[in-house]
Amino acid sequence: MKKSKVVISGYYGFDNTGDEAVLYSMIRQLRELVPELEITVLSHRPEKTMASHDVRAVNRWSLLQVIRAVSRADLVLSGGGSLLQDVTGIKSLLYYLGVIAVARLLGKRVMIYAQGIGPINTLPGKWLTRLAVNRVDLITVRDEESGLFLKQLGVTRPSIKVTADPVLGLDSDRIQSVSFAGLFPNLMEKGAPLAGISVRKWKGWEEARLIFARVGDRLVERGWKVIFLPMHFPEDLNACRETASLMKEDSAILEQQPSVETLLGIMQGMDLVIGMRLHALILAAVARVPIIGVSYDPKIDSFIKMTGQINAGRVEEITPEQLVKAVEWGLDRREELKERLEHVLPDLRYRARENTRQAVRLLTGR
C-alpha cells in the first residue's frame, strides 16, 4: 500500500527551541494517527532536522528541492508558529506564501496549520496573504485573534477553525525528569524553589534587562534559585548572559540548546516561569507550572488571557516596580495559578490535537 506523504513548511532548523517544539508536537501527533506517514520538512539545516526528528528534510532555500518535495506530497502543511506576518520583514512572509503558491500550482492540498496570524502591516503583504490563503483547503489558527485578523483581511474561504498551539497537545504525564544537579551543578540547593526566566532582545532591551535582573535578585532574596532559559540560540543565550551579569546574586543559565524532551523535563522541575518567549510559556503550561508573561507581541497577550495567568505588561513600557509587583503577586498565588491551568489545559489539549485530526481527514478524505 502506498504511503501517504506530507510536507511541513515552517521556521525549522534555525535553533529556535520553540519552533522545534512545534515541529516535534506535529510529528508525534501525526504519527499517532498515521504511523506509516512519510514526513518531509523544509529546513534551514536539513541534516540536523533529520537527526532530531527522524524525518526526511530538504533545504528550504533550494527552489528545486522544495518543488521536488512538494510534487511528491499528498498534503502540504504551512505551520505552526507565526509564519504569516511581516513584523520581521516582508521577505519572510513572501517565502511562506511562496511555498503555498508552489503547492497550489502543483495541484496539492494545502492546510494552514495552527498558525498565529499577523501582524501584517504592509499593503502588498495584506493583498498577497488574502490571495494565497483564500486558495488553501483548510485553515486552523491557534487563537481567536488570528481568526478575526484573517476575516478582516478578506479571507472568506475555507472556513476558519480556531484550535490551539500544537505544543499544548503534548502529554504532560509522559514528561521525563531531568537531573538539575547535572545541568546546573553549581546552583542546586536541595529544597529551594526554582524560577525560570526566558528573555529575548526587543525594543527597550537596555532598560528591560535591568528590570529582569532586579526581579532575579528579588527572587534569590526570597530564597529562590534562578535559571535563565534561552529559547533561540545564540540570540537568547546572549540576552540571558547580559541579564545574569547585571544581577547582584548568583544565577544559572542553560548554556546548550536542549532537546524538546529535556526542556520539558526542565520546565516540570520549575516552580514558576517568567518569560517573553511564547513557547517558554506554553511548555511551562504543559508542565503545569505557573506563568508570568512579559509581552512583546499580541500572541503573548492571547496566550496569557487564554490560560488565566499573569500578564505583567509590555516589555517596552514595564517598570521595575510593575514587574516586581506582578512576581510578588504570582508567588503568593501559585496554587491558584496552577488550578487555573488544570482547569483550562484539558480543553486546550483537545483543541491542539484537533489540528492533527483535521489534517488527517484532509489527507485521507475520511
HELIX and SHEET records of a PDB file:
HELIX    1   1 THR A   17  LEU A   33  1                                  17    
HELIX    2   2 PRO A   46  HIS A   53  1                                   8    
HELIX    3   3 LEU A   63  ARG A   72  1                                  10    
HELIX    4   4 ILE A   90  LEU A  105  1                                  16    
HELIX    5   5 LEU A  123  VAL A  133  1                                  11    
HELIX    6   6 GLU A  144  LEU A  153  1                                  10    
HELIX    7   7 PRO A  166  GLY A  169  5                                   4    
HELIX    8   8 SER A  172  ARG A  174  5                                   3    
HELIX    9   9 PHE A  180  LEU A  183  1                                   4    
HELIX   10  10 TRP A  205  GLU A  221  1                                  17    
HELIX   11  11 GLU A  235  SER A  245  1                                  11    
HELIX   12  12 VAL A  260  GLN A  268  1                                   9    
HELIX   13  13 LEU A  278  VAL A  286  1                                   9    
HELIX   14  14 PRO A  298  THR A  307  1                                  10    
HELIX   15  15 PRO A  320  ASP A  332  1                                  13    
HELIX   16  16 ARG A  334  THR A  364  1                                  31    
SHEET    1   A 7 ARG A  56  ASN A  59  0                                        
SHEET    2   A 7 GLU A  38  SER A  43  1                                        
SHEET    3   A 7 LYS A   5  SER A   9  1                                        
SHEET    4   A 7 LEU A  75  GLY A  81  1                                        
SHEET    5   A 7 ARG A 109  GLN A 115  1                                        
SHEET    6   A 7 LEU A 138  VAL A 141  1                                        
SHEET    7   A 7 ILE A 160  VAL A 162  1                                        
SHEET    1   B 6 ALA A 252  ILE A 253  0                                        
SHEET    2   B 6 LYS A 225  PHE A 228  1                                        
SHEET    3   B 6 LEU A 194  SER A 198  1                                        
SHEET    4   B 6 LEU A 272  GLY A 275  1                                        
SHEET    5   B 6 ILE A 291  SER A 295  1                                        
SHEET    6   B 6 ILE A 310  ARG A 314  1                                        
END                                                                             
